[in-house]
């Protein structure tokens, strides 16, 4: 599987987990009354997003660090 396929597969998994249907407009209007409920939906795909973020030139390491922080906070406050 090449990088483009991996990116698309991971993004489809995020869309499916969040029920966004792939639309940026839907993501923008997503309300999260229970953050742990939202985190539980993306918990499994977050490592893939971190891996993809690291491959982005210039800013990828910072994006990956932010996602890793999100994951560590989610894991601490929203136990599986």
C-alpha positions as CSV (number, residue, x, y, z in Angstrom):
1,X,0.0,0.0,0.0
2,X,1.5,3.4,-1.0
3,X,1.3,6.5,1.2
4,X,-1.6,8.0,-0.7
5,X,-3.7,4.9,-0.2
6,X,-2.8,4.8,3.5
7,X,-3.8,8.4,4.0
8,X,-7.1,7.9,2.3
9,X,-7.8,4.7,4.2
10,X,-7.1,6.5,7.5
11,X,-9.2,9.5,6.6
12,X,-12.1,7.2,5.7
13,X,-11.8,5.5,9.1
14,X,-12.0,8.9,10.8
15,X,-15.0,9.9,8.7
16,X,-16.7,6.6,9.6
17,X,-15.8,6.8,13.3
18,X,-17.2,10.3,13.6
19,X,-20.1,9.8,11.2
20,X,-19.1,12.9,9.3
21,X,-19.6,11.4,5.8
22,X,-16.4,13.1,4.5
23,X,-17.7,16.6,4.5
24,X,-15.6,19.5,6.0
25,X,-18.8,21.4,6.6
26,X,-20.2,18.5,8.7
27,X,-17.0,18.4,10.7
28,X,-17.3,22.2,11.4
29,X,-20.8,21.8,12.7
30,X,-20.0,18.7,14.8
31,X,-21.0,19.3,18.5
32,X,-19.4,17.2,21.2
33,X,-21.5,17.2,24.4
34,X,-19.3,14.4,25.8
35,X,-15.6,14.6,24.8
36,X,-14.9,11.0,25.9
37,X,-17.6,9.7,23.6
38,X,-15.9,11.5,20.7
39,X,-12.5,10.4,21.8
40,X,-13.6,6.8,21.9
41,X,-14.7,7.0,18.3
42,X,-11.3,8.2,17.1
43,X,-9.1,6.3,19.6
44,X,-8.3,3.4,17.2
45,X,-7.4,5.7,14.2
46,X,-5.4,8.2,16.1
47,X,-2.1,6.3,15.8
48,X,-2.6,6.2,12.0
49,X,-3.2,9.9,11.9
50,X,0.0,10.5,14.0
51,X,2.0,8.4,11.6
52,X,0.6,10.3,8.6
53,X,1.2,13.7,10.2
54,X,4.9,12.9,10.7
55,X,5.3,12.6,6.9
56,X,4.1,16.1,6.3
57,X,7.0,18.4,5.4
58,X,8.0,21.2,7.7
59,X,5.0,21.1,10.1
60,X,4.4,17.4,10.4
61,X,6.4,16.9,13.6
62,X,4.5,19.6,15.4
63,X,1.1,18.2,14.2
64,X,2.1,14.8,15.3
65,X,3.2,16.1,18.7
66,X,-0.2,17.9,19.1
67,X,-2.0,14.6,18.2
68,X,0.1,12.7,20.6
69,X,-0.8,15.2,23.3
70,X,-4.5,14.8,22.4
71,X,-4.1,11.0,22.6
72,X,-2.3,11.1,26.0
73,X,-5.0,13.4,27.5
74,X,-7.8,11.2,26.0
75,X,-6.2,8.1,27.3
76,X,-5.8,9.6,30.8
77,X,-9.3,11.1,31.2
78,X,-11.3,8.6,29.0
79,X,-10.2,5.1,30.0
80,X,-11.2,2.4,27.5
